């Protein structure tokens, strides 16, 4: 039997400095296989103490785990008194947030 968490991942979540912001870059398929990367990225983004940009411009798929990560990150960033923006020109993440009625909870970066 294969454990779902042992499958190779087709996506990544990483944190990078981007000028005055901290960028959480989501690339490829964002799903439950990236749970540890999501947790680590959230901690790093919060420790930076800067506004956060979630860059989903190279995201090809997002499941409920990926949506939960972005919503939890937005809440934690807000509680820390920081700003969060979503960069999502392909609307992969934005469309999923609309489906669950949460698109209004995150500020989209102008494209």
matplotlib code that plots the C-alpha trace (Angstrom):
import matplotlib.pyplot as plt

x = [0.0, 1.2, 0.9, -0.4, 2.3, 5.1, 4.3, 6.6, 5.4, 4.7, 4.8, 6.7, 6.1, 9.1, 9.7, 11.9, 12.7, 11.2, 12.1, 10.2, 8.0, 8.3, 7.1, 5.5, 5.9, 3.6, 4.7, 2.9, 0.4, -0.3, -1.9, -1.6, 1.8, 3.2, 1.9, 5.3, 6.5, 3.4, 4.0, 7.6, 6.8, 4.2, 6.7, 9.4, 7.0, 5.8, 9.3, 10.3, 7.9, 7.3, 4.2, 3.5, 2.9, 1.5, 2.7, 0.5, 1.4, 3.0, 0.4, -1.3, -3.6, -4.7, -6.7, -8.4, -5.1, -3.6, -6.6, -6.5, -2.8, -3.4, -6.4, -4.4, -1.5, -3.8, -5.2, -1.8, -0.3, -3.3, -3.1, 0.6, -0.5, 0.9, -0.5, -1.0, -1.6, -2.3, -0.6, -2.6, -2.8, -3.9, -6.7, -6.1, -6.2, -8.6, -11.2, -11.0, -11.4, -14.5, -16.0, -15.8, -17.0, -13.6, -12.3, -13.3, -11.1, -7.8, -6.6, -5.5, -2.5, -3.2, -2.0]
y = [0.0, 3.5, 6.3, 9.4, 11.5, 9.4, 10.3, 12.7, 16.3, 18.3, 21.6, 23.8, 26.5, 28.7, 32.0, 34.7, 38.4, 40.6, 44.2, 45.5, 42.4, 38.7, 36.6, 33.2, 31.6, 28.8, 26.8, 23.9, 21.7, 22.9, 20.1, 18.0, 16.6, 20.1, 20.3, 20.5, 23.1, 25.1, 25.0, 25.9, 28.7, 30.2, 30.4, 32.0, 34.5, 35.6, 35.8, 38.2, 40.8, 42.4, 42.6, 39.3, 38.7, 35.3, 34.7, 32.1, 33.2, 29.8, 27.7, 25.2, 23.5, 24.1, 21.7, 22.3, 22.0, 24.7, 27.0, 26.3, 27.3, 30.6, 31.4, 30.5, 32.6, 35.5, 35.3, 35.0, 37.8, 40.0, 39.1, 40.2, 43.6, 43.0, 43.3, 40.3, 40.5, 37.8, 37.8, 35.5, 36.6, 33.1, 33.2, 29.6, 30.4, 33.4, 31.2, 28.5, 31.2, 32.5, 29.0, 28.7, 32.3, 33.6, 35.7, 38.9, 38.0, 38.5, 41.6, 40.9, 42.6, 44.7, 42.9]
z = [0.0, -0.8, 1.7, 0.0, 1.8, 0.3, -3.3, -5.1, -4.9, -8.1, -6.4, -3.9, -1.4, -0.5, 1.1, -0.4, 0.3, -2.4, -1.7, 1.3, 1.3, 2.1, -0.8, -0.2, -3.7, -4.6, -7.7, -9.4, -7.6, -4.1, -2.1, 1.1, 0.0, 0.8, 4.3, 5.9, 3.4, 4.1, 7.9, 7.5, 5.1, 7.4, 10.3, 8.1, 6.6, 10.1, 11.5, 8.8, 10.2, 6.8, 4.5, 2.8, -0.9, -1.8, -5.3, -7.0, -10.5, -11.2, -9.3, -11.6, -9.0, -5.5, -3.2, 0.1, 1.9, -0.2, 0.4, 4.1, 4.1, 2.4, 4.6, 7.8, 6.6, 5.9, 9.4, 11.1, 9.1, 10.0, 13.7, 13.5, 12.2, 8.8, 5.3, 2.9, -0.9, -3.4, -6.7, -8.9, -12.6, -13.7, -11.1, -10.0, -6.3, -6.7, -8.5, -5.8, -3.1, -4.9, -5.0, -1.2, -0.7, 0.7, -2.1, -0.3, 2.7, 0.8, -1.1, -4.6, -6.0, -9.2, -12.3]

ax = plt.figure().add_subplot(projection="3d")
ax.plot(x, y, z, "-o")
ax.set_aspect("equal")
plt.show()
